[in-house]
Amino acid sequence: MSISEHRAVEIATAFVKAHGETGAYAVSPRAPSVSREVGGPSSKLFGVGENYWSVLFDLETPADAVVDPDHVIVLVDALTGKPVWFPIP
């Protein structure tokens, strides 16, 4: 059974918080951008299934930051719920 958009956002949010990948940057309280994806190179490159959720979080950057990573993206397998980072250049 496929996981819902709401559940994918919960998984992705927990994944970001657990891994501390945002460092000093806080995840914005605004709702993330979510899309359901089918196939494509991301499913093979990142080990998510053929159907997955792409969850993009905006970050709040501290005023003294040297680098401004505006977003982080987590892909969530729609069947297993497995989350993975999607690298942003």
C-alpha positions in Angstrom: 0.0 0.0 0.0 1.3 3.4 -0.9 2.1 6.0 1.8 0.2 9.3 1.8 1.6 12.7 1.0 1.1 13.6 4.7 3.1 10.5 5.9 5.8 11.2 3.3 6.2 14.8 4.8 6.4 13.3 8.3 9.1 10.8 7.3 11.1 13.5 5.4 10.8 16.0 8.3 12.0 13.4 10.8 14.8 12.4 8.5 16.1 16.0 8.2 15.9 16.5 12.0 17.5 13.2 12.8 20.5 13.7 10.5 21.2 17.3 11.4 22.1 17.9 7.7 20.9 21.5 7.9 23.5 22.4 10.4 22.9 25.9 11.7 20.1 26.4 9.3 16.6 25.9 10.6 13.8 24.3 8.5 11.3 27.0 7.7 7.9 26.6 9.4 6.3 27.1 5.9 4.8 23.9 4.4 7.3 22.0 2.2 6.8 21.6 -1.5 5.7 18.0 -2.2 5.3 16.2 -5.5 4.6 12.6 -6.4 7.2 11.2 -8.9 7.1 8.1 -11.1 10.3 6.7 -12.5 13.1 8.8 -13.8 16.8 8.8 -13.0 16.3 9.6 -9.3 14.6 6.3 -8.6 17.7 4.4 -9.9 20.4 6.8 -8.7 19.2 7.1 -5.1 17.7 3.7 -4.5 14.1 4.7 -4.1 11.3 2.8 -5.8 9.7 3.6 -9.1 7.1 5.7 -7.2 8.3 8.2 -4.7 7.6 11.5 -3.0 9.9 14.5 -3.5 9.8 16.8 -0.5 11.6 20.2 -0.7 12.1 22.2 2.5 12.9 25.9 2.6 15.6 26.8 5.1 15.9 29.9 7.2 19.4 31.2 7.0 21.1 33.0 9.9 22.0 36.6 9.3 25.7 35.8 9.7 25.8 32.9 7.3 28.5 32.8 4.6 26.7 30.3 2.5 23.0 30.4 1.7 21.6 26.9 1.1 18.0 27.8 0.4 16.6 24.3 0.3 17.1 20.6 1.2 15.3 17.8 -0.7 14.4 14.4 0.6 13.0 11.6 -1.6 10.7 9.2 0.1 9.9 5.8 -1.4 6.1 5.7 -1.8 5.8 2.0 -0.9 8.5 1.5 1.8 8.9 5.0 3.2 12.7 4.9 2.8 14.0 8.5 2.8 17.2 9.6 1.0 18.9 12.9 0.4 18.7 14.5 -3.0 21.9 16.5 -3.5 21.4 20.1 -4.6 24.4 21.6 -6.5 
